[in-house]
Amino acid sequence: MHLTRTLAEAGEHEVIGEIIAAAPSALNGDDAAVMYPAPPNSRTVAATDMMIEGRHFRREWSTANEVGQKAILRNFADIEAMGARPTAALLAIAAPDDTPVSFVRGIAQGIAERCASYNAELVGGDLTRADELIVNVMAIGSLGGSRPPLVLDGARVGQKVVAHGKIGYSAAGLALLQRFGRA
């Protein structure tokens, strides 16, 4: 398939084929993902987060791969914040007809790359037309053991707050891009 084609030129089935090629999974069914049963003494945790072009990302500042990585990391962070381990993700994309197929494939590749570091998979999703590009991920995770999930209102005086990553770097990067643009 020619990745320079648009979504309108390629059609839904070909674009879905590109997503599956970029992020293959044996769990991807025809209309839904077929998941393995949860391990004993565990619970399923789910989270979803949406990114809208112009608000959460800009194509002139981010590659498709970077958009995909950001989409999955936002969702997996929510799973991990509950004390769970990410296991799978579903991707829904709403996009204008003139969106290049290569951009959609790049999003799927970014998601697949990050999923691999968690031993998780992109297991399905949806594709539809829209006036603006919207990327939505639903993350699925497993919370093992009998302890309750971690929640904000469960914090108590004397407990430690643990942050992961470089605090403030995202806001600093956005400020730099807004001021100077991407070279």
C-alpha positions in Angstrom: 0.0 0.0 0.0 1.2 3.5 -0.7 1.5 5.3 2.6 1.3 8.7 0.9 -2.4 8.0 0.3 -5.1 9.6 2.5 -7.6 7.9 4.6 -10.3 8.7 2.1 -8.3 7.1 -0.8 -7.3 4.0 1.2 -10.6 3.2 2.9 -11.3 1.8 6.3 -10.2 -1.8 5.8 -6.9 -0.9 4.3 -6.1 1.6 7.1 -7.0 -1.0 9.7 -4.7 -3.4 7.9 -1.9 -0.8 8.3 -2.6 -0.4 12.0 -2.5 -4.2 12.5 0.7 -4.4 10.5 2.3 -1.7 12.7 1.0 -3.3 16.0 0.2 -7.0 15.4 -1.6 -8.9 18.2 -3.1 -12.4 18.2 -5.7 -11.0 20.6 -7.2 -8.7 18.0 -10.6 -10.3 17.0 -13.0 -9.3 14.2 -15.1 -6.9 16.3 -13.5 -7.0 19.7 -10.3 -8.1 21.4 -10.4 -11.6 22.9 -8.5 -11.3 26.2 -7.1 -14.1 28.4 -8.8 -14.6 31.8 -7.3 -12.5 34.6 -4.9 -14.3 36.9 -6.3 -15.6 40.2 -6.6 -13.0 43.0 -6.4 -10.1 40.6 -8.8 -7.5 39.2 -9.0 -5.7 35.9 -8.4 -2.0 35.8 -9.4 0.2 32.8 -8.7 3.8 31.9 -9.3 6.0 28.8 -7.8 9.3 27.7 -8.4 11.3 24.6 -6.0 13.6 22.7 -7.3 16.3 20.3 -5.1 17.8 17.7 -4.4 21.5 18.5 -5.1 21.0 22.2 -2.9 18.0 23.2 -0.6 17.8 20.2 0.3 19.5 16.9 1.5 17.7 13.9 4.1 20.5 13.2 5.6 19.8 16.6 5.2 16.0 17.0 5.8 13.0 14.7 3.0 10.4 14.5 5.2 8.1 16.5 5.5 10.7 19.3 1.8 11.2 19.3 1.2 7.4 19.6 3.8 7.2 22.4 2.2 10.1 24.3 -1.3 8.6 23.9 -0.3 5.2 25.4 1.9 6.6 28.1 -0.9 8.9 29.4 -3.2 5.9 29.7 -0.7 3.4 31.1 0.3 6.0 33.7 -3.3 6.1 34.9 -3.3 2.3 35.2 0.0 2.3 37.1 -1.2 5.1 39.4 -3.8 2.7 40.6 -1.1 0.2 41.5 -1.9 -2.0 38.5 0.2 -3.4 35.6 -0.8 -2.4 32.0 -1.6 -5.4 29.8 -3.4 -4.2 26.7 -4.8 -1.2 24.9 -7.5 -0.3 22.4 -7.0 2.6 19.9 -9.8 4.7 18.5 -9.0 7.4 15.9 -11.4 10.0 14.4 -9.7 11.8 11.6 -10.4 14.0 8.5 -10.4 12.3 5.2 -7.2 14.0 4.1 -5.2 12.5 6.9 -2.3 10.5 5.5 -2.4 6.8 6.1 1.3 7.0 7.1 0.3 9.3 10.0 -2.2 6.8 11.4 0.3 3.9 10.9 2.9 6.0 12.8 0.6 6.5 15.7 0.1 2.7 15.9 3.8 2.1 15.6 4.5 4.5 18.5 1.9 2.8 20.6 3.3 -0.7 19.7 6.8 0.4 20.7 5.8 1.6 24.1 3.4 -1.3 24.7 6.4 -3.7 24.1 8.3 -2.1 27.0 5.3 -3.1 29.2 4.8 -6.5 27.7 1.4 -5.3 26.6 -0.3 -5.2 23.2 -2.5 -3.0 21.1 -5.4 -5.4 20.7 -8.0 -3.5 18.7 -9.9 -0.3 18.2 -12.0 1.8 15.9 -11.6 4.3 13.0 -14.0 6.9 11.9 -14.3 10.2 10.0 -14.2 13.6 11.8 -13.5 17.2 11.2 -10.4 17.1 13.4 -7.9 14.5 14.4 -8.8 12.8 17.7 -6.8 9.9 19.2 -8.4 7.9 22.0 -6.8 5.1 23.9 -8.4 2.7 26.4 -5.8 1.0 28.6 -6.4 -2.3 30.4 -4.4 -3.5 33.3 -4.3 -6.1 36.1 -4.2 -5.3 39.8 -2.9 -8.3 41.6 -3.2 -9.3 45.2 -5.8 -8.4 47.8 -4.7 -4.9 48.6 -7.0 -2.1 47.5 -6.2 0.0 44.5 -4.2 3.2 45.1 -6.5 6.3 45.1 -5.8 9.9 45.9 -8.2 10.1 48.8 -6.5 7.1 50.3 -3.3 9.1 51.0 -2.5 9.6 54.7 -0.3 11.9 56.6 3.2 10.5 56.8 3.0 8.5 53.6 5.5 9.2 50.8 4.6 10.7 47.4 6.5 9.1 44.6 6.8 10.8 41.2 8.3 9.1 38.1 10.0 10.9 35.3 11.3 14.4 35.0 8.9 16.8 36.8 8.1 19.9 34.8 9.8 18.8 31.5 6.5 18.5 29.6 5.4 22.0 30.5 8.9 23.4 29.8 9.0 21.7 26.4 5.5 23.0 25.5 6.6 26.5 26.5 9.7 26.3 24.3 7.7 25.0 21.3 5.1 27.7 21.7 7.8 30.4 21.8 10.2 29.1 19.1 8.4 26.4 17.2 10.0 23.2 16.0 13.1 23.4 13.9 
